[in-house]
Amino acid sequence: MRNNKQQGMALIMSLVMVLIIALVGVAIAQQVISGRKNSAVYQDHATSFVRATSGINEAEFVVRREAYAPAARLNPNTANNLLADQFASDNWWQDDAKWVAANKLVNVTNAAGNNLQGQPRYIIEDAGVDAGLVMGLKVPKRRFVRITARAEGEGGAVSYLQSYVAFME
């Protein structure tokens, strides 16, 4: 003799198990999607950082090359100098409009003269001269420059890097 109360119980249990498995599958899919988004954002930031680093490296190379050149292109009193005037605020670089209107902005290019991906660019600011602490002696002065580089990633991330360089005049 069969018990009528247990008819269909196997069907209900199998439907509950299918529902639980589907919920676990949806949760795993959401984690995978979230992980991929995080990975893409990280990759975008890392790419923009590397591109901004290329701007800093090129600018530091230019400073080393021009610091003791006969034309003195790092002297602000020279007609064809590379230095922008020191900006009024230390956080000027956070304003995109100032990058567009900046004087002496340099785009980093490849050997063919084409702009690199992510538009890395830099500005070399004159940060002034340190006369030194020895009074009454004619000692060489140190000129400081501040290099600020900006670059973009593929997804719109923007990195800003700054470097200070000193050289003797």
JOWO-V343412 format. One line per field, one symbol per residue. psi: psi as a letter, one per 30 degrees, with the letter a starting at -180 (. if undefined). A space follows every 10 residues. Layout:
psi=???
This chain:
psi=kkjffgkfee eeeeeeeeee eeeeeeeeee eeeeeeeeee eeeeeeeeee eeeeeeeeee eeeeefeglf fhfgkffkeh lfklkklelf geffjeefee gkkgkkkkla ffgkklkghk llkjkjgakj flfjkfkjlk lkkkkkkkkk lllegfkkkk kkkkkklk.
